[in-house]
Amino acid sequence: MARTALRSVSDAIEATRVFLLPLSVRRVASLAIVVLFMGTPGTPIPATPQFADPRFWEISDPTTATNGAADSPAFADGVALASPGTWPAWLLIGLGIVLLAALAYVLLGTLLRFVLVEALRSGEIRIRRDGRRHGSGALGVLALRLGIWAIAASIFGLVAFVAIQTGDGGSGFGAIAVDRGLAVLLGGVVAVVLALAWAIDVLTLQFVVPTMIAEESGVFAGWRRFWPTVRAEPVEYLLYGVVRIALGVAVGIAAALAVLVVLGLAGVVLGTIAAFVVVLAGGFGSLGSAGLAAIGALVATFAVLAIVVWAVVAVPFQCYLWIYALLVLGDVEPDLDLIPRLRSAARGEGAAPV
């Protein structure tokens, strides 16, 4: 069969145009709300240089000084940072709130993936109805994702423990430097585990979620239905993964540039207004309560505008990437085709039932 992962790259562009047009404020606003909680429209490449710094992994004696300090790091009231059991209640409460907020954000993002797929399927954006309909499915997907990454984190922690325990008395991961073979082996285990966790997570979101919708099933039943398609066409999905990463990077760059252009223009306008306010006040040092309030309002306006612009710009990119995934899934397994109307419109085929 023709490699649909390659063919669908251009077909998805036409299908996206058919889905989005004719544009209306209500339609764009609804889609913007949906994609707002779905993350970046591309493939994020995390930049965390602190993890590459060997000092990050050093495990020192808690009784010794850190970075030349006389005592371990502490809060102003003397509570040691290295002792979570002695952290103040306000910090524990704050961390709990942050974790709950992050969990709620991930759950909402998972649920809205169901909503977007339903919108692509029917052509109508029905956030509340489809959200209520797929609430249990989203919880199942979230539970599976958390379980996958919990297992991966546990294996990573076990590897780290083994690495430390097999050291020669040194500190941190540098202690196993004398045994290059062991270091390579443990590093390979971590790499394989993280790659598998990432692959399962991506397949769950991009293919199992549509399968759950098509079959009206839960996440495990969705995986049982989807897995035979992977075994039947493994090359197709491997090719999809390669193309999808490339598309994600390209889409991420394009979306970021579009956002920067719009926000740059908005920044010039709001910055000019802020400059007038400062000049009229006689300088920053002369700003009164009214002037500070005006500056704060301008900053808040820019922040809200940034969120709105980001969400609106992400709409066509997110729709394109999801349509691309659904085209591939429907070509590999016609029984799981959720977008026959968009497919026929993009490829000039005969009319298909909606």
Sequence and secondary structure as in RCSB ss.txt:
>XXXX:A:sequence
MARTALRSVSDAIEATRVFLLPLSVRRVASLAIVVLFMGTPGTPIPATPQFADPRFWEISDPTTATNGAADSPAF
ADGVALASPGTWPAWLLIGLGIVLLAALAYVLLGTLLRFVLVEALRSGEIRIRRDGRRHGSGALGVLALRLGIWA
IAASIFGLVAFVAIQTGDGGSGFGAIAVDRGLAVLLGGVVAVVLALAWAIDVLTLQFVVPTMIAEESGVFAGWRR
FWPTVRAEPVEYLLYGVVRIALGVAVGIAAALAVLVVLGLAGVVLGTIAAFVVVLAGGFGSLGSAGLAAIGALVA
TFAVLAIVVWAVVAVPFQCYLWIYALLVLGDVEPDLDLIPRLRSAARGEGAAPV
>XXXX:A:secstr
   HHHHHHHHHHHHHHHHH S  HHHHHHHHHHHHTS  SS      GGGGSGGGG    TTS STT SS  B 
TTS BTT GGGS HHHHHHHHHHHHHHHHHHHHHHHHHHHHHHHHHHS   HHHHHHHTHHHHHHHHHHHHHHHH
HHHHHHHHHHHHHHHTSSS SGGGGGTT HHHHHHHHHHHHHHHHHHHHHHHHIIIIIHHHHHHHT  HHHHHHH
HHHHHHH HHHHHHHHHHHHHHHHHHHHHHHHHHHHHHHHHHHHHHHHHHHHHHHHTSGGG  HHHHHHHHHHHH
HHHHHHHHHHHHHHHHHHHHHHHHHHHHHHHH GGG S HHHHHHHHT      
